[in-house]
Amino acid sequence: MAKEQFSMLSDDLSKIDFDFKVLAKNNSIKYLAIKGKQSPIKKTERVHHVGVIIDITAVKTIALARQELKDEKQKLITEATFKAQEAERYRFSSVLHDSICQLLYGIKFKLQNFQLNGSSKSEYKAIEDLLSQAIKETRELSYELTPSVLRDFGFVEGVRDMANRLSSRNFKVTSKIKPSANLIDKDIQLTMFRIIQELINNCIKHANASKADILVCSENGNITILVTDNGNGFKQDLDTALANGSGLRNIKNRISLLGGTLNISVNKGTTVTVNFKYN
């Protein structure tokens, strides 16, 4: 490790200041710091280097522990935020489905029992159409908030249903997921579902694609989510995209909760790969 650090130094060796880790004889990790400077040798054109090697293991261990604690705290905050959001979504979804949607159905049923004639028929038809549209939009909003098919029939069927809902005449979404995905913890299933949902919505909004494919693989505790489209490609680097887009930022935050990684590759379309471990 130290040799690698030396090799990376520039030609200007007038000042040396870096730290590195080594494996001690007892297989423990030690952190060392090298601090030195260039010193001329009298009456010659040659120089040598003088310096010290300091054991900074204690300081480094404390710093790493603090950073780990900070990361864990941030992870807990993010996790609590998403759980609160999902709980609120579920509450709104239940109100929409169990109250407002049922009320609209009741109004429509009452209207259908009226005996109308003459000019009243066109007015009745207009009211019925508006109610049908209101029912449709209420059901869609309820689904967006909390997809009941995911809760009732599992992850595989939930993603398949999402693919069907988001497909249109000009945009086809397919999904390929092994049934074993239904055995994953329900909270993680929901997180995976939201990630896929956001990625497909990004395809629809930005990619100008005609198709998108969803692939979820689970093997030996490793889970991979692949979403591929045939659109016009990803125009920004990941850091810029994260800074500019709240959707991708949400995806990144959800992946962080899973301790996973996000990779975006462009080649005649875009492939987004999400990897994380699951026991």
N, C-alpha and C positions, 0 to 999 in steps of 0.2 A: 504493500500500500504506500509506504514512504517513498519507495523507488518511483512509483507512478506519479506521486506528487512532485518529486524532483524533476522528472522528465517533462512535466507540464509547465514548469517555470520558464519564464522568458530568459533571454540572454542577459538581462540586467539582474545580476545576483547580488546587488549592493545591499539588499535587505531581504531576509528570509523570515516569513511569519505564516505558519500554517499548522493545522493539527490533523491528526489521523488516528486510526484505531489499529491495535495489534492483538494477536492471540497469544496470551501468556502460556507458560508451561502447564499450568493447571487448567487450561482450556477456558479461562475467564477472559473477558474482553477488557483491554486497557486502552484508555485514551491518552495520547501524548501530544504535546505541543512543542514545535521547534521554533526557536527565535534566535536569529543570528544576523550577522552583517559581514560585509566584505572588509578585509583589512590588508593594506599593502605590506609586503615584506621589505624591510629597509635595504637600501642599496641595490635593489633589483627591480625589474619591471613586473615581477610576479606578485600575485596576491593569494591570500588564503582566507578562509572563513572561520569565524569564531562564533560560538553561540552556546545555547543551553537546550537541553531536552527536559521538559517539565511534565510530570505526571498530573494530568488534569482529570483523572477518572472520576473523582468525587464531585467536582464542579460540573462535569459533563453529565454525570448520572442524574444529578439534581435537576439540571436544565432539561434533560430528556423527560424526566418524570413530570416536571411542570408542564411541558408541552403536551405530553400524553394526557395529563389531567385536563388541560385546556381543550384538547381535541375531543375527549370523552364528554366533557361538559357541553361543548357545542353540539355534539351528536345527540345528547339527551334532549337539549333544547329543541333541535330540529325535529327529532322524533316526536316529542310532545306536541309540537306545533302541527305536524301532519296528522297526528291522532286526533287532536282537537278539531282540525278541519274536516276530517272524515266523519267524526261524530256529529258535527254541525250539518254536514251534507246529508247524513242519514236522517237527521231530524227533519230537515226541509223536504227531503224526498218522501218521507212518510206522510208529512202534511199534504204534499201535492197529490200523492197517490190515494191516500185514505180519506181525504176530506174534499179538496177542491175538485179532483177528477171525478169522484163519486157524485158530487153536487152537479157537475156539468152533465154527467150521464143522466141524472134524475131529471134535469130540465129538458134534455133532449127527449127522454121517454114521455114526459108530460106533453110536449109539443106534438109528438107523433099521435097522441090520442085525440087531438083536436080534429073536428070535421070542418075542413076549410074548402071554400069554393071561390070561383071568380078571381078577382085581383088579389085576394088574400093568399092564393097559392104561391105567387112569386115572392111575397113577403115572408111567408113561412119557409120557403126554400132558402132564402137568403139567411134567415136566422139559423136554420139547420146547418147550413154550410159553415157559418161562423162558429157554431158550437162544435162541429166536427173538427175544425181547424184548432180551436182552443183545446179540445181534448187531445188531439195529436201532439200539439206543442207542449202541453202539460206532461204528457207521458214521456216525451223525449227529454224534457228538462229533468224529470224524476229519474230517468235512466242515467243522464249525465252526472247527476249528483251521486247516486248510488245504484250501480247496475244490479238489479235484483237477480238476473240470471247467474251472475258470478256468485252471489250469496247462496242461491238455491241449487244450482247445478254444477258448480265448480269452475276452476280456472280454464280448463280446456274449452268447455262449452261457452264460457263467458267471453273468451277471446274470439272464438268462432262467430258468436253472435255480434260482437263488435265489428268484426271484419265485414259481415253481411250488412250491417247498418251503415257503415261508412263507404261501402261500395256504391257506385252509381254507373250510369251508362258509359261515362268517359273515364271512370277510375275503378279498377278492380283490386280488391284486397283479398289475399289468401293467407291461411294460417296452417302451420304444421307443428303440432305439439303432441308429445307422448302423454298417454293417460297418467303416467306416474307424477306428472306435474300437479295433479289434484291432491297429492299427499303432502305437498309443501304447506308449511304453516300459513294459516289464513291471512294474517297481517302481511306476510311476505308476498302472498298471492296478490293481494290488493295493491301493494307497492309495484310489483311487476306489471300488473294490469294498467296502472296509471302511467308507468313509463312507456309502455307500448302505445297506449291511447294518445299520449302527447306526441310521440314520434310519428304516428300516422297522421295526426292533425297537422303536424309540421309539413309532411309530404303534401297534404291537400292544399295548404296555404302557400307554400313557398317553392315546391319542387317542380311544379308543372309536369307531373308524372301521370302516366296512364295506368300504372299498376304498382303495387307494393306487396312484398312477401314478408310474412312473419314466421320466424323459426325459433323455437325454444327447445334447447337440449339440456338434459340433466344426466350427468354421468359422474360417478365416484365423488359425489359431493360438490361438483363444479357445475354451475348453471350458466348457460350462455343464451343471451337474447340477441337475435339478428333481425334487423328490419332493413330491407333492401328495396330501393325504388329505381325506376328507369328515368328519373327526371333530369333536370339540367345541372345537377351537381351542387356541391356545397361550396359557396363562394368565399367563405371566411375561414381563418384559422380558428381553432377551438376557443382560445382565450378571448378573441374578439367577439365571437358568437355568444359566449357566455356573458360578456359584458353588455351586449346589445339586446339579447333576447331573454325575457323572463321564462318562456316555455322551456328552453334548453337549460336554464339555471335550475328550474324545478326538477328536471330530469337528473341533473348532476347532484342536487341535494338528496334526492331519493336514492340514487346509487351510492352516495356516501354513507347513508344509513345502513346499507347492506354491506359496506366495506368493499365495494366493487370498483371496477374501472370502466371508463367510457372511451371508445375509440371510433373515429369517423374517417372513413376512406372513400375516395372519389375515383370512380372508373366507369364511365358510361352510366352514370347514376350515382347514388350514394348508398353506402352500407354503414349502418350504425351498429356497433358491437358492444354489448354490455356483458361483463363477466363478474361473477362473485361466487364465493364459496358458501355452501349450505350443508349443515349436518342434519 
